[in-house]
Amino acid sequence: MVNYIIMHGVNFIGKNNGLLFSVVNGEATVTGYVGQPDSVIIPDFFGCYPVTELRDNAFYNCDTLTKINISQNVRKIGHHCFYACSALERVELPLKLNELGAGCFCGCDRLEYIVLPESIKALPESCFRACFSLENLILPDELESIGEFCFSDCESMNDISIGENIRSIGNGAFFMCHKLNSIHIPSTCKIIGAQALGYDSNGNELVRNEKFLITGEIGSVAQIYALENGFGFLAKSETTEAFITLASLKESVIENHELFLSGIVVLAAFITVVIRCLILHKRKINDKKLSK
C-alpha cells in the first residue's frame, strides 16, 4: 500500500514497503527507510512516478542490509547513500546510472562484487574507500576520472582494469591497497595525483611499495609518475615489439639452423657420392691392370 502526505514545495512524500519517497516534477526519489531491512528492492515506480534517484544518505549505516536490487530507472545515487552498510555483499548498478555520490559505498567492508555500468564517467572521492573484501574490478571503458581516495584501503584488491578513456586519477586513489602490485595506465591519462598508486601506511609513516610495477606508454604520465616515485615501469608497446622481434629472431635462428643442417646433409651426401665414384673408378683401374 502506498501512503501519500502532501507537502508544501514538494509534490508529495510517502512510504511504500519500508521505503520513504519524495516526488518532485513527476519523478520519485528514495529518501530513506524504516526498520532494519536485510533485503531491499528499489521499485521501477512509486505510484505512477518513475524512481530515478536514491537520495544522499538514504541507507546510511544500514548495517542489516545484505542485498539490494536497484531499478533500471535510477540515474543518480547520492553521496554516502550506502555508507557503512557493513553487511552488503553484492551490488549490480543500473545500466542508465550516470552519477554516483562521494563516499557512496565507503565502509562497505563485506562488499566483494559490484558491476559498474558503462554510463558512469566519473567515480567520486572515497566512493569505495575501505571496501575490505573487494578483490578485483573492471572499470567502465567510458570512465574518465577516479576521485581522491576512491579505492583507498581496499586491502584485498589485487587486480583492477582501467579503460582507455581515463583522464585523471586523484590523490591517494589506490592508497593502502596492500595487495595491488601492478597496474596498467592508458596513455589517455594526463593526471596522476600524489600517492595515487603504490603507497601504503605504517601507522603515521608513508610506505612505498618497492615491488609496484606500472605498465604504459613511453613518455606518458604513467612513466613520469613511475620515475618520480621510484616504481618499476614497463613500456607495453616496447615489450610487445621486443617480443615480436625476439620471436622473429628465434624463427630466423631455427630456419637458419634447419638450413645449416640441410646443408650438412647435402654435403655429406655429395661426399658419399664422390667417395663411391672414386672407389668405383679405382676398381676399374685395378680390373684393367689384372686383365693385362
DRENDOLUM-131462 format. One record per residue (C-alpha): x, y, z; residue in three letters; residue number from 0. Coordinates in Angstrom, 2 decimals. Example, Ala and Ser with C-alpha at 12.3 -4.5 7.8 and 13.67 -1.06 7.14 Angstrom:
<atoms>
<atom u="12.30" v="-4.50" w="7.80" r="Ala" k="0"/>
<atom u="13.67" v="-1.06" w="7.14" r="Ser" k="1"/>
</atoms>
This chain:
<atoms>
<atom u="0.00" v="0.00" w="0.00" r="Met" k="0"/>
<atom u="1.27" v="3.47" w="-0.96" r="Val" k="1"/>
<atom u="0.71" v="6.28" w="1.54" r="Asn" k="2"/>
<atom u="0.87" v="9.92" w="0.45" r="Tyr" k="3"/>
<atom u="1.46" v="13.05" w="2.51" r="Ile" k="4"/>
<atom u="1.08" v="16.39" w="0.80" r="Ile" k="5"/>
<atom u="3.96" v="18.81" w="1.43" r="Met" k="6"/>
<atom u="4.45" v="22.44" w="0.52" r="His" k="7"/>
<atom u="7.18" v="22.87" w="-2.12" r="Gly" k="8"/>
<atom u="7.16" v="19.15" w="-2.90" r="Val" k="9"/>
<atom u="4.51" v="17.36" w="-4.92" r="Asn" k="10"/>
<atom u="4.22" v="14.79" w="-2.12" r="Phe" k="11"/>
<atom u="6.13" v="12.35" w="0.04" r="Ile" k="12"/>
<atom u="5.14" v="8.87" w="1.05" r="Gly" k="13"/>
<atom u="6.07" v="5.39" w="2.16" r="Lys" k="14"/>
<atom u="5.93" v="2.02" w="0.46" r="Asn" k="15"/>
<atom u="7.27" v="-1.37" w="1.60" r="Asn" k="16"/>
<atom u="9.51" v="0.21" w="4.22" r="Gly" k="17"/>
<atom u="10.96" v="2.82" w="1.85" r="Leu" k="18"/>
<atom u="10.44" v="6.58" w="2.10" r="Leu" k="19"/>
<atom u="9.85" v="8.57" w="-1.07" r="Phe" k="20"/>
<atom u="9.50" v="12.11" w="-2.29" r="Ser" k="21"/>
<atom u="8.10" v="13.10" w="-5.67" r="Val" k="22"/>
<atom u="9.21" v="16.26" w="-7.44" r="Val" k="23"/>
<atom u="8.45" v="17.25" w="-11.02" r="Asn" k="24"/>
<atom u="6.97" v="13.88" w="-11.78" r="Gly" k="25"/>
<atom u="9.95" v="11.81" w="-10.62" r="Glu" k="26"/>
<atom u="10.31" v="9.81" w="-7.40" r="Ala" k="27"/>
<atom u="13.33" v="9.71" w="-5.10" r="Thr" k="28"/>
<atom u="14.07" v="7.20" w="-2.33" r="Val" k="29"/>
<atom u="14.92" v="9.33" w="0.72" r="Thr" k="30"/>
<atom u="15.33" v="6.67" w="3.38" r="Gly" k="31"/>
<atom u="13.93" v="3.56" w="5.02" r="Tyr" k="32"/>
<atom u="12.21" v="2.40" w="8.18" r="Val" k="33"/>
<atom u="13.04" v="-0.61" w="10.32" r="Gly" k="34"/>
<atom u="16.05" v="-2.89" w="9.83" r="Gln" k="35"/>
<atom u="15.81" v="-4.27" w="6.30" r="Pro" k="36"/>
<atom u="18.08" v="-7.11" w="5.17" r="Asp" k="37"/>
<atom u="16.89" v="-7.14" w="1.56" r="Ser" k="38"/>
<atom u="15.58" v="-4.15" w="-0.39" r="Val" k="39"/>
<atom u="14.03" v="-3.83" w="-3.83" r="Ile" k="40"/>
<atom u="14.02" v="-0.35" w="-5.31" r="Ile" k="41"/>
<atom u="10.89" v="-0.40" w="-7.49" r="Pro" k="42"/>
<atom u="10.59" v="0.95" w="-11.01" r="Asp" k="43"/>
<atom u="7.72" v="3.20" w="-9.92" r="Phe" k="44"/>
<atom u="6.32" v="4.81" w="-6.81" r="Phe" k="45"/>
<atom u="2.66" v="5.02" w="-7.67" r="Gly" k="46"/>
<atom u="2.77" v="6.18" w="-11.28" r="Cys" k="47"/>
<atom u="6.08" v="8.05" w="-10.92" r="Tyr" k="48"/>
<atom u="9.41" v="6.56" w="-12.08" r="Pro" k="49"/>
<atom u="12.01" v="6.13" w="-9.35" r="Val" k="50"/>
<atom u="15.09" v="7.92" w="-10.71" r="Thr" k="51"/>
<atom u="17.20" v="8.72" w="-7.66" r="Glu" k="52"/>
<atom u="18.45" v="7.42" w="-4.32" r="Leu" k="53"/>
<atom u="18.92" v="10.42" w="-2.04" r="Arg" k="54"/>
<atom u="22.07" v="11.35" w="-0.12" r="Asp" k="55"/>
<atom u="22.49" v="9.16" w="2.99" r="Asn" k="56"/>
<atom u="19.37" v="7.15" w="2.10" r="Ala" k="57"/>
<atom u="20.74" v="3.89" w="3.57" r="Phe" k="58"/>
<atom u="23.48" v="5.43" w="5.72" r="Tyr" k="59"/>
<atom u="24.81" v="2.93" w="8.27" r="Asn" k="60"/>
<atom u="22.13" v="0.35" w="7.48" r="Cys" k="61"/>
<atom u="24.20" v="-2.50" w="8.88" r="Asp" k="62"/>
<atom u="21.47" v="-5.12" w="8.40" r="Thr" k="63"/>
<atom u="21.28" v="-4.67" w="4.62" r="Leu" k="64"/>
<atom u="22.76" v="-7.66" w="2.77" r="Thr" k="65"/>
<atom u="21.14" v="-7.36" w="-0.66" r="Lys" k="66"/>
<atom u="19.69" v="-4.57" w="-2.78" r="Ile" k="67"/>
<atom u="18.04" v="-4.71" w="-6.17" r="Asn" k="68"/>
<atom u="18.04" v="-1.30" w="-7.83" r="Ile" k="69"/>
<atom u="15.57" v="-0.32" w="-10.55" r="Ser" k="70"/>
<atom u="16.92" v="0.30" w="-14.05" r="Gln" k="71"/>
<atom u="15.15" v="3.68" w="-13.91" r="Asn" k="72"/>
<atom u="17.62" v="5.01" w="-11.32" r="Val" k="73"/>
<atom u="20.07" v="7.51" w="-12.81" r="Arg" k="74"/>
<atom u="21.60" v="9.01" w="-9.65" r="Lys" k="75"/>
<atom u="22.78" v="7.66" w="-6.30" r="Ile" k="76"/>
<atom u="23.60" v="10.40" w="-3.78" r="Gly" k="77"/>
<atom u="26.63" v="10.84" w="-1.55" r="His" k="78"/>
<atom u="27.12" v="8.34" w="1.28" r="His" k="79"/>
<atom u="23.95" v="6.57" w="0.19" r="Cys" k="80"/>
<atom u="25.23" v="3.14" w="1.31" r="Phe" k="81"/>
<atom u="27.90" v="4.39" w="3.71" r="Tyr" k="82"/>
<atom u="28.90" v="1.73" w="6.28" r="Ala" k="83"/>
<atom u="26.39" v="-0.85" w="5.06" r="Cys" k="84"/>
<atom u="28.73" v="-3.42" w="6.57" r="Ser" k="85"/>
<atom u="26.67" v="-6.50" w="5.63" r="Ala" k="86"/>
<atom u="26.20" v="-5.60" w="1.94" r="Leu" k="87"/>
<atom u="27.99" v="-8.13" w="-0.27" r="Glu" k="88"/>
<atom u="26.85" v="-7.77" w="-3.90" r="Arg" k="89"/>
<atom u="25.58" v="-4.84" w="-5.97" r="Val" k="90"/>
<atom u="24.62" v="-4.51" w="-9.62" r="Glu" k="91"/>
<atom u="24.10" v="-0.89" w="-10.60" r="Leu" k="92"/>
<atom u="21.52" v="0.21" w="-13.19" r="Pro" k="93"/>
<atom u="22.62" v="0.42" w="-16.81" r="Leu" k="94"/>
<atom u="21.49" v="4.07" w="-17.14" r="Lys" k="95"/>
<atom u="23.13" v="5.27" w="-13.93" r="Leu" k="96"/>
<atom u="25.24" v="8.35" w="-14.65" r="Asn" k="97"/>
<atom u="26.07" v="9.73" w="-11.21" r="Glu" k="98"/>
<atom u="27.49" v="8.25" w="-8.03" r="Leu" k="99"/>
<atom u="27.93" v="10.49" w="-4.98" r="Gly" k="100"/>
<atom u="31.05" v="10.81" w="-2.84" r="Ala" k="101"/>
<atom u="31.55" v="8.05" w="-0.28" r="Gly" k="102"/>
<atom u="28.65" v="6.15" w="-1.79" r="Cys" k="103"/>
<atom u="29.88" v="2.67" w="-0.78" r="Phe" k="104"/>
<atom u="32.55" v="3.77" w="1.69" r="Cys" k="105"/>
<atom u="32.90" v="1.37" w="4.60" r="Gly" k="106"/>
<atom u="31.01" v="-1.50" w="2.97" r="Cys" k="107"/>
<atom u="33.62" v="-3.88" w="4.31" r="Asp" k="108"/>
<atom u="31.92" v="-7.08" w="3.06" r="Arg" k="109"/>
<atom u="31.27" v="-5.83" w="-0.46" r="Leu" k="110"/>
<atom u="33.02" v="-8.29" w="-2.75" r="Glu" k="111"/>
<atom u="31.17" v="-7.92" w="-6.05" r="Tyr" k="112"/>
<atom u="29.96" v="-4.85" w="-7.88" r="Ile" k="113"/>
<atom u="29.11" v="-4.21" w="-11.53" r="Val" k="114"/>
<atom u="29.65" v="-0.66" w="-12.78" r="Leu" k="115"/>
<atom u="27.69" v="0.32" w="-15.91" r="Pro" k="116"/>
<atom u="29.32" v="1.84" w="-18.99" r="Glu" k="117"/>
<atom u="27.26" v="5.00" w="-18.43" r="Ser" k="118"/>
<atom u="29.48" v="6.02" w="-15.49" r="Ile" k="119"/>
<atom u="32.12" v="8.60" w="-16.45" r="Lys" k="120"/>
<atom u="33.35" v="9.64" w="-13.01" r="Ala" k="121"/>
<atom u="33.95" v="7.89" w="-9.70" r="Leu" k="122"/>
<atom u="33.95" v="10.47" w="-6.90" r="Pro" k="123"/>
<atom u="36.16" v="10.74" w="-3.85" r="Glu" k="124"/>
<atom u="36.08" v="7.89" w="-1.34" r="Ser" k="125"/>
<atom u="33.42" v="6.09" w="-3.38" r="Cys" k="126"/>
<atom u="34.69" v="2.58" w="-2.50" r="Phe" k="127"/>
<atom u="37.01" v="3.51" w="0.33" r="Arg" k="128"/>
<atom u="37.56" v="0.78" w="2.93" r="Ala" k="129"/>
<atom u="35.75" v="-1.90" w="0.95" r="Cys" k="130"/>
<atom u="37.99" v="-4.52" w="2.52" r="Phe" k="131"/>
<atom u="36.58" v="-7.52" w="0.63" r="Ser" k="132"/>
<atom u="36.68" v="-6.11" w="-2.91" r="Leu" k="133"/>
<atom u="39.35" v="-8.13" w="-4.74" r="Glu" k="134"/>
<atom u="39.09" v="-7.18" w="-8.40" r="Asn" k="135"/>
<atom u="37.16" v="-4.79" w="-10.56" r="Leu" k="136"/>
<atom u="36.71" v="-3.92" w="-14.22" r="Ile" k="137"/>
<atom u="36.10" v="-0.20" w="-14.60" r="Leu" k="138"/>
<atom u="33.85" v="1.08" w="-17.41" r="Pro" k="139"/>
<atom u="35.54" v="1.82" w="-20.72" r="Asp" k="140"/>
<atom u="33.99" v="5.30" w="-20.74" r="Glu" k="141"/>
<atom u="35.26" v="6.20" w="-17.26" r="Leu" k="142"/>
<atom u="37.23" v="9.46" w="-17.35" r="Glu" k="143"/>
<atom u="38.13" v="10.19" w="-13.73" r="Ser" k="144"/>
<atom u="38.83" v="8.39" w="-10.46" r="Ile" k="145"/>
<atom u="38.43" v="10.67" w="-7.45" r="Gly" k="146"/>
<atom u="40.67" v="11.16" w="-4.43" r="Glu" k="147"/>
<atom u="40.90" v="8.10" w="-2.15" r="Phe" k="148"/>
<atom u="38.28" v="6.37" w="-4.31" r="Cys" k="149"/>
<atom u="39.65" v="2.87" w="-3.62" r="Phe" k="150"/>
<atom u="41.82" v="3.74" w="-0.64" r="Ser" k="151"/>
<atom u="42.19" v="0.96" w="1.93" r="Asp" k="152"/>
<atom u="40.71" v="-1.72" w="-0.32" r="Cys" k="153"/>
<atom u="43.12" v="-4.09" w="1.33" r="Glu" k="154"/>
<atom u="42.11" v="-7.22" w="-0.65" r="Ser" k="155"/>
<atom u="42.23" v="-5.64" w="-4.10" r="Met" k="156"/>
<atom u="44.80" v="-7.39" w="-6.29" r="Asn" k="157"/>
<atom u="43.63" v="-6.58" w="-9.80" r="Asp" k="158"/>
<atom u="41.88" v="-3.66" w="-11.47" r="Ile" k="159"/>
<atom u="41.31" v="-2.92" w="-15.14" r="Ser" k="160"/>
<atom u="41.17" v="0.73" w="-16.25" r="Ile" k="161"/>
<atom u="39.57" v="1.70" w="-19.56" r="Gly" k="162"/>
<atom u="41.22" v="3.57" w="-22.41" r="Glu" k="163"/>
<atom u="39.34" v="6.83" w="-21.79" r="Asn" k="164"/>
<atom u="40.67" v="7.59" w="-18.32" r="Ile" k="165"/>
<atom u="41.87" v="11.20" w="-17.93" r="Arg" k="166"/>
<atom u="42.73" v="11.58" w="-14.25" r="Ser" k="167"/>
<atom u="43.46" v="9.56" w="-11.12" r="Ile" k="168"/>
<atom u="43.11" v="11.56" w="-7.91" r="Gly" k="169"/>
<atom u="45.35" v="11.83" w="-4.85" r="Asn" k="170"/>
<atom u="45.54" v="8.58" w="-2.90" r="Gly" k="171"/>
<atom u="43.07" v="6.87" w="-5.24" r="Ala" k="172"/>
<atom u="44.62" v="3.44" w="-4.54" r="Phe" k="173"/>
<atom u="46.37" v="4.32" w="-1.30" r="Phe" k="174"/>
<atom u="46.76" v="1.37" w="1.11" r="Met" k="175"/>
<atom u="45.72" v="-1.24" w="-1.44" r="Cys" k="176"/>
<atom u="48.16" v="-3.72" w="0.12" r="His" k="177"/>
<atom u="47.83" v="-6.49" w="-2.47" r="Lys" k="178"/>
<atom u="47.82" v="-4.37" w="-5.62" r="Leu" k="179"/>
<atom u="51.33" v="-4.77" w="-7.03" r="Asn" k="180"/>
<atom u="50.82" v="-3.74" w="-10.65" r="Ser" k="181"/>
<atom u="48.53" v="-1.66" w="-12.81" r="Ile" k="182"/>
<atom u="48.22" v="-0.61" w="-16.45" r="His" k="183"/>
<atom u="47.63" v="3.10" w="-17.05" r="Ile" k="184"/>
<atom u="46.47" v="4.06" w="-20.58" r="Pro" k="185"/>
<atom u="48.20" v="6.93" w="-22.37" r="Ser" k="186"/>
<atom u="44.95" v="8.93" w="-22.23" r="Thr" k="187"/>
<atom u="45.60" v="9.58" w="-18.52" r="Cys" k="188"/>
<atom u="47.05" v="13.08" w="-18.07" r="Lys" k="189"/>
<atom u="46.91" v="13.45" w="-14.28" r="Ile" k="190"/>
<atom u="48.03" v="11.07" w="-11.53" r="Ile" k="191"/>
<atom u="47.75" v="12.58" w="-8.06" r="Gly" k="192"/>
<atom u="50.11" v="12.32" w="-5.11" r="Ala" k="193"/>
<atom u="50.40" v="8.81" w="-3.61" r="Gln" k="194"/>
<atom u="47.68" v="7.67" w="-6.01" r="Ala" k="195"/>
<atom u="49.46" v="4.38" w="-6.74" r="Leu" k="196"/>
<atom u="51.93" v="2.16" w="-4.93" r="Gly" k="197"/>
<atom u="51.78" v="3.66" w="-1.45" r="Tyr" k="198"/>
<atom u="50.80" v="2.23" w="1.92" r="Asp" k="199"/>
<atom u="50.84" v="3.38" w="5.52" r="Ser" k="200"/>
<atom u="52.56" v="2.02" w="8.59" r="Asn" k="201"/>
<atom u="50.93" v="4.00" w="11.34" r="Gly" k="202"/>
<atom u="51.90" v="7.60" w="10.63" r="Asn" k="203"/>
<atom u="54.67" v="6.58" w="8.24" r="Glu" k="204"/>
<atom u="54.23" v="6.65" w="4.48" r="Leu" k="205"/>
<atom u="55.49" v="3.41" w="2.91" r="Val" k="206"/>
<atom u="56.37" v="2.93" w="-0.75" r="Arg" k="207"/>
<atom u="55.68" v="-0.48" w="-2.32" r="Asn" k="208"/>
<atom u="59.06" v="-1.27" w="-3.86" r="Glu" k="209"/>
<atom u="57.56" v="-4.14" w="-5.89" r="Lys" k="210"/>
<atom u="54.97" v="-1.92" w="-7.54" r="Phe" k="211"/>
<atom u="55.01" v="-2.06" w="-11.35" r="Leu" k="212"/>
<atom u="53.26" v="0.29" w="-13.77" r="Ile" k="213"/>
<atom u="52.77" v="-0.55" w="-17.43" r="Thr" k="214"/>
<atom u="52.05" v="2.11" w="-20.01" r="Gly" k="215"/>
<atom u="53.40" v="4.02" w="-22.97" r="Glu" k="216"/>
<atom u="56.84" v="5.62" w="-23.32" r="Ile" k="217"/>
<atom u="56.67" v="9.34" w="-22.47" r="Gly" k="218"/>
<atom u="53.28" v="9.02" w="-20.77" r="Ser" k="219"/>
<atom u="52.23" v="10.46" w="-17.40" r="Val" k="220"/>
<atom u="52.34" v="6.89" w="-16.11" r="Ala" k="221"/>
<atom u="56.05" v="6.63" w="-16.91" r="Gln" k="222"/>
<atom u="56.76" v="10.03" w="-15.34" r="Ile" k="223"/>
<atom u="54.89" v="9.02" w="-12.16" r="Tyr" k="224"/>
<atom u="56.82" v="5.74" w="-12.01" r="Ala" k="225"/>
<atom u="60.18" v="7.50" w="-12.41" r="Leu" k="226"/>
<atom u="59.39" v="10.25" w="-9.90" r="Glu" k="227"/>
<atom u="58.25" v="7.75" w="-7.28" r="Asn" k="228"/>
<atom u="60.86" v="5.06" w="-7.87" r="Gly" k="229"/>
<atom u="58.49" v="2.39" w="-9.19" r="Phe" k="230"/>
<atom u="59.14" v="-0.15" w="-11.92" r="Gly" k="231"/>
<atom u="57.87" v="0.78" w="-15.37" r="Phe" k="232"/>
<atom u="57.24" v="-1.49" w="-18.33" r="Leu" k="233"/>
<atom u="56.52" v="0.02" w="-21.72" r="Ala" k="234"/>
<atom u="53.75" v="-2.12" w="-23.08" r="Lys" k="235"/>
<atom u="54.30" v="-1.31" w="-26.76" r="Ser" k="236"/>
<atom u="58.07" v="-1.69" w="-26.39" r="Glu" k="237"/>
<atom u="57.79" v="-5.08" w="-24.76" r="Thr" k="238"/>
<atom u="55.35" v="-6.19" w="-27.43" r="Thr" k="239"/>
<atom u="57.74" v="-5.12" w="-30.17" r="Glu" k="240"/>
<atom u="60.61" v="-6.75" w="-28.32" r="Ala" k="241"/>
<atom u="58.61" v="-9.93" w="-28.05" r="Phe" k="242"/>
<atom u="57.82" v="-9.85" w="-31.77" r="Ile" k="243"/>
<atom u="61.49" v="-9.15" w="-32.58" r="Thr" k="244"/>
<atom u="62.59" v="-11.95" w="-30.30" r="Leu" k="245"/>
<atom u="60.04" v="-14.31" w="-31.82" r="Ala" k="246"/>
<atom u="61.18" v="-13.37" w="-35.34" r="Ser" k="247"/>
<atom u="64.82" v="-13.81" w="-34.34" r="Leu" k="248"/>
<atom u="64.01" v="-17.18" w="-32.86" r="Lys" k="249"/>
<atom u="62.24" v="-18.25" w="-36.06" r="Glu" k="250"/>
<atom u="65.17" v="-16.95" w="-38.11" r="Ser" k="251"/>
<atom u="67.64" v="-18.90" w="-35.99" r="Val" k="252"/>
<atom u="65.53" v="-22.03" w="-36.32" r="Ile" k="253"/>
<atom u="65.21" v="-21.57" w="-40.07" r="Glu" k="254"/>
<atom u="68.95" v="-20.93" w="-40.45" r="Asn" k="255"/>
<atom u="69.73" v="-23.87" w="-38.22" r="His" k="256"/>
<atom u="67.47" v="-26.05" w="-40.32" r="Glu" k="257"/>
<atom u="69.15" v="-24.76" w="-43.47" r="Leu" k="258"/>
<atom u="72.54" v="-25.40" w="-41.92" r="Phe" k="259"/>
<atom u="71.55" v="-28.95" w="-41.05" r="Leu" k="260"/>
<atom u="70.11" v="-29.43" w="-44.54" r="Ser" k="261"/>
<atom u="73.39" v="-28.15" w="-46.00" r="Gly" k="262"/>
<atom u="75.36" v="-30.60" w="-43.92" r="Ile" k="263"/>
<atom u="73.13" v="-33.45" w="-45.07" r="Val" k="264"/>
<atom u="73.50" v="-32.43" w="-48.73" r="Val" k="265"/>
<atom u="77.27" v="-32.04" w="-48.37" r="Leu" k="266"/>
<atom u="77.54" v="-35.40" w="-46.65" r="Ala" k="267"/>
<atom u="75.51" v="-37.00" w="-49.43" r="Ala" k="268"/>
<atom u="77.70" v="-35.34" w="-52.07" r="Phe" k="269"/>
<atom u="80.90" v="-36.51" w="-50.35" r="Ile" k="270"/>
<atom u="79.45" v="-40.03" w="-50.15" r="Thr" k="271"/>
<atom u="78.73" v="-40.00" w="-53.88" r="Val" k="272"/>
<atom u="82.22" v="-38.66" w="-54.64" r="Val" k="273"/>
<atom u="83.81" v="-41.34" w="-52.46" r="Ile" k="274"/>
<atom u="81.76" v="-44.02" w="-54.15" r="Arg" k="275"/>
<atom u="82.74" v="-42.71" w="-57.58" r="Cys" k="276"/>
<atom u="86.40" v="-42.70" w="-56.57" r="Leu" k="277"/>
<atom u="86.11" v="-46.25" w="-55.27" r="Ile" k="278"/>
<atom u="84.41" v="-47.43" w="-58.48" r="Leu" k="279"/>
<atom u="87.00" v="-45.61" w="-60.59" r="His" k="280"/>
<atom u="89.79" v="-47.20" w="-58.60" r="Lys" k="281"/>
<atom u="88.22" v="-50.63" w="-59.02" r="Arg" k="282"/>
<atom u="88.02" v="-50.17" w="-62.79" r="Lys" k="283"/>
<atom u="91.70" v="-49.23" w="-62.92" r="Ile" k="284"/>
<atom u="92.62" v="-52.30" w="-60.84" r="Asn" k="285"/>
<atom u="90.44" v="-54.51" w="-63.03" r="Asp" k="286"/>
<atom u="92.27" v="-53.29" w="-66.18" r="Lys" k="287"/>
<atom u="95.63" v="-53.97" w="-64.55" r="Lys" k="288"/>
<atom u="94.57" v="-57.51" w="-63.65" r="Leu" k="289"/>
<atom u="93.24" v="-58.20" w="-67.15" r="Ser" k="290"/>
<atom u="96.65" v="-57.37" w="-68.65" r="Lys" k="291"/>
</atoms>
